[in-house]
């Protein structure tokens, strides 16, 4: 699950821990990727995960 705009989380009073708990309650295996398109934060783990999935399927 991609969560964008983490650089603005405080402005919107976004509770990442609560979000993660809710996601885990539905799917313990769901990968979570908090990112910021503005700052680039969080994209390294996301791209690594995508590359891994690609190599597994080819």
N, C-alpha and C positions, 0 to 999 in steps of 0.2 A: 504494500500500500504506500503510495507516494503522498507525502504530506508537504505541500508547498507553503511558502511564505512564512517559514519559521523565524525569519528575521523580524517579522511583525507580530509574532505570537503574543507578546505582552500587550500590544495595542488593542488586540481583539480579545484579551483575557482568555487565550486558548490554553487549556490544561492538557499538555501532552501526556502526562501520566494517566489521566482519566481516559483519554482517547486510547492509549495503549491497553489499559485494563479492559475497556469495552471491546476492542478488537480481539484480544486474547480470549475473552469469554466466548466469542463466536468462532474463532479459528486460531488455535495455539501456534500453528505453523506459518501464519501469514507474516511475511517479511515486512518490516516497516522502514521506510526511508524518509526521514524528515530532511527536507532540502530548502534552499533559498535560491531561486533563480536569479535574484538580484545580486547576492554576494558569492554565489557558487558553492556555498557551504553544503556539505552532505552528498555531493554528486559522486565523489570517489567510491564510497561503498555501493551506491546504486549502479554505477557503470561496471564495477567489479562483479556484482551479482548478475547483471545482464550478460556480460561476457561469459561467465560460468554457465549460465543457462544455455546460451548459444552453443558453446562447445559441447555441452552434454547432448544437445539435439542434433549435432552434425558429425 
